[in-house]
């Protein structure tokens, strides 16, 4: 293996890398750095986050650029603000011993004037998100006429996020003679099209096999139903007291609900998604980086810019719509030489997707069994005892208290003492899992309710029996809205003054939009349709649970029993109808949290 100097980098860059603790180049660095230094050919690199790709493209640029010229020589595009800031900061670290090299990072949600001022002072390297970069080009504050290197980082993500037009504009603003460096973890059709249209005979390099996951990640799946999905998630967290994980969800609402439930149930968790303000997102990410919170529940896009190397687990609460995104998710763990576990919770219908993913990652999923209460308790106990064994005793500080402690414990023999200390920490956990069920078997019960919950969205409609509504009329009313030819209507509940119906999840948005656009009336009453919130989200205290076994953490949780915890109660399909009505009503806060019906917003 070569050194950074042998790859062709000068001493000031090498010195900065030594300061950062980079001892030797990673695979992608070893391939990309000499290639970019020695050739002006375009480059297509297959590399995921965590492979060292930032240094792979920025070090050769730093080696070659001309610090005496103040114009923009390299433009680096990245999908999110967080990633752009991270890249900008990395480059500043790399060039700390290079004189006169300046870097400006531009992104939305931050003062445009400040960024324009920085550009006016002259920067050889600009790192930006596509939207803000185009804004600055349009204002003529960013001039790309002298660009020699264009880097498209996480090109697949940029296209996923709908930045195709912006990419086209930036590409058009740069000279033909530039060298384009495209880095992507996956190469779906859209990325290949960019490569075809904008690159000339690119050289291909890869940090491993194309689209495959990291060697250090093992992939597990747990079979669940909608009833057991959340309890299974909690048990996985309970089995791993030192868990440091991202739980990925598909939508913002799902993200918020899972996070609210975990917080309410006493876990050290928080949410990260596009409905939070930039300030809130920064704060959550800061807490997660510092490990003040152990579990981050996030959407794919919001978690993009998070640079954390020591994740123990990635948990897919639901699989991503685009299967390729699984590689991105699982690539968040097993980084920088660490081992990681990527867990997928799947119901019967979702299982088919696992085979597709296996083909992409070229690895097999191993089936995990949802741990039983007994296994969790046993694991926690061993963990606690290990920690007791390994705890460092502060002899000088504790000495003065020992005589009175010995006096109080006089008369207790060794066995009794051990039992009492362990029980102090342990009784709550024992009680919590007392009479807990085996979720693996529960998962195979009641297939009808599973199919319904999995695929259908439940809607509230403000008309009922008193308005002469019956199931036939309701089906007629739904069909009149022209939602779709293949629309499937599920269970219907007609109550006195309002009703519920289920529609294929695929048509969720179209149903809302159709009723909102058509504004139908029924027997003279204007009709209003909203998604019901089957599980009312928490609002409990934030950041509650201290990690098991961590200082003043222990097992002293507030939960009384697993059966009594928030979600298992809510997901109990056997509830009485009167209970169900109140918790099924649409919750206004939910609508706010999901950005309003039919409103489309892009997370960036
Ligand atoms: P990246 O894929 O660029 O996001 O890098 C992932 C992580 O690996 C970052 O925390 C980098 O600081 C770190 N890193 C990159 N290259 C090296 C290297 N050659 N040696 C040690 N750490 C590195």
Boltz pocket constraint, residues with backbone or C-beta under 6 A from the ligand:
constraints:
  - pocket:
      binder: B
      contacts: [[A, 21], [A, 22], [A, 23], [A, 24], [A, 25], [A, 26], [A, 29], [A, 48], [A, 49], [A, 50], [A, 51], [A, 52], [A, 53], [A, 54], [A, 55], [A, 307], [A, 309], [A, 336]]
      max_distance: 6.0
